[in-house]
Amino acid sequence: MKKYCITALVVATLSGCATVDMQSYVDPQFTSTQYSSLVVDAQIADLTMKTHIENRVCKQIHLKLSSVKCIKAIDVFPPTREFNQQTWQQAFAKTGAQARLQIELLSQESQTSISSSTSSTSSFSSISSAPSYSPISSPSTSQTSYTTVNLTDKFQFTLFDKGDQRKAMIATGVVGVRDNKTVASMLSKRITKELIKKGLVKRAVPVPQ
């Protein structure tokens, strides 16, 4: 007799990519502009994510660009205070920064896919019937269903000349991880790489030996 076993096991997994897919554009007027100081401003409602991103971006800039001063917006514009245009400009001017890197979370999406696997096994039993034994085969089939959840966050990066003036660069990045620390680490490495690639930040000149 053939047996069927359907396992009601649903496995949810978080699937993500190992890199940030980023596209950027630099305004033609700023292709030869290089900044030596900037404010990193993660305009994100989630205070934990905002703090992680600003911390990680500044750490990465300090690591890769020792000649660039990086200031966290949360230290300049406390989220407990309200600013009008005048007080905002005054607070920014005190930092001495030449530009502001604004980071926004545009969307969070999830996609679900379902897959299944089937396996067959055979078991044997013996029936005593003197003077011999007869093995009986009992094939069985089992099926397991899996549910995979793919999560993606889409971010926008805008580099403002002198804080809130003209846009020097805009970029969008997609990351497939939903952990705040991992997202912050991946974004910080990717945006720093992009700023260097586009020539928008000053790099330290090697001292001749």
N, C-alpha and C positions, 0 to 999 in steps of 0.2 A: 504494500500500500504506500502510495506517495504522499508525503506530508508537506504542507506549505506553512511557512512561518514568516509573517510580516512584522518586522520590528518597528515599533512606533517611536523610533529614536530620531530626534531632530537635533542636529549639531549646528549651532550658530558659530560662525567664525568671523573674525575681523580681517578683512583682506586689504592690504595697502601696498603702495609702491615704495621703493627704497629711495626714490629721488623726488624732487619737486619739478614738475613740468612748468616752465616759466617762459613767457613771451614778454618782450619789452620794446619800448620805443623812446628814443631820445629826440627832443625838439632840436631842429637844425641849429637854432641860435645858441644851444648849449653844448654842442659837440666838442668844443675846445675848452669848456669850463671844468675846472677841477676844484673840489671843495676839501678843505682841511678840517672842518668842524660841522657837525650836524646834530640835530635833535631827532631821536627815534620816538615816534608817536603812534603807538598802537591804539587806535580808536575802536576798542572792542568792549562791549558791555561786561563780559566775563572778566572780573578783576584778576582772577588767577591766571587766565590766559594772557591778558594784557601785561601783567608783571613778568611772566616767563618770557614772552617775546621780546620785550624791551631789554631785559637783562641779557638774554642770549645774543641778541643782535649786537649790543654794545660790546659784549665779551669777544665776539667773533671779529668785530672791527678792530678792537684793540690787539687781537692776536695777529691778524693779517695786515693791519694798517697801523703801525705804531705811531705814525705821524698824524693820524686823524683823531680829533677829539670827538667823542661820542657822549651825548647827554641823554638820559632817559626822561621822557616827557612827564612821567608820574612825579619826578622830583621838581619839575618846573611848574606844572599845572596840576596841583593836587585835585583829585576827583571829588573832594568834599567842598570845593569852592566853585563859584560861578564867575566867568570872565566875560566882559564885553570886549568889543574890538580894541578899544584903547588899552585896557588893562592886560589883555592877551599880548598885544604887541610890546608893551612895556616889559612883561615877564620874559618874552622871547628875546628881546634886545639885551637883557641882562646876562643871558647865557653866552653871548658873543658868537653864537653859531651862524654859519653862513647859509645853511639850508635845513629843511625839515623833511624827514622821511616818514610819510604817513602810511600806516598799514591798517587795512580794513578787511573784515570778514564779510565777503559778499554773500555766500550761501553755504549751506550744509545739506548734502544730499545722501540718500541711502538707496541702494539697489539690491534687491533680493533675488537670488537664483536657487532653484531646487534641482538636485540630482539624486540618482538612486543607483545602488549596486545590488546585484543578485549573485548569490553563491549557492552551489548545490553540494550536498554531502550524502554519503551512503552509510548506513549502519547495518550490522549483521547480527542476527540472533540464531540460535540453534534449537531445533525441535527434536526431542528424543523420540526415536522410533526404532526400537530394537530390531535387528542388531546394529543399526547404523544411525548417524546423526545427519540431518539435512539443514544446511545454512539457509536462512531466509534474508534476502536483501530488502531494506526499507529506505529508498531514496527520499531525501527531503530538500526543500528549496527555501532559502531565507532571503528576504529583501530588506535593505536598509535605505532610508531616505535621509539626505543631507540638505540643510539650508545654509547657504553662504550669503552673508550680508556685507556688501561693499560700501564703505563710507568714504566720502570725499568732501574736503573743505576747499572752497575757492577764495583766495585772497587777492586784494588789489593793493599795489604799492604805488605811491605818488611821491616824487621828489620835488618839493617846492623850493624855488630859489628865494632866499631870505625869509623863510618861514611860511608866509601865506601869499607870496607874490605869484610869479609865473611858474608853470609846470616845466621842470627840466626833463623829467622822465616819468613815464607811466609803465606799469607792468602788472601782469596777472600771473598768479601761481596756483597750481592745484596740487594738493597733497592728500594721499589716501590713508591717513592715520588720524585717530581721534584722541590720542593722548596728548595733553597740553605740553608736557616737557619734550616729548618727541617732536611734535609739530614745531615748537619754538626752536629746537636744535636744527631741524631740517631747513626751516625758513631762513634762519640766521646765516647758515652756510651758503645757501643759494642766492640770497639777495646781496650778500657781501661779494660773492663771485661775480654777480651781474654788474655791480657798481664798478668793480675793477675792470671787467671786460669792456664796459662802455667808456672807461677812462674818465669817470666823473669824480673820482677821489684821488687825492695826492698820495703817492707812494714814496716811502723813504728812499733817499738816494744813498746807495752803498758807499761807504767810506773806503777810499783806496788804501790798500795794505802797503 
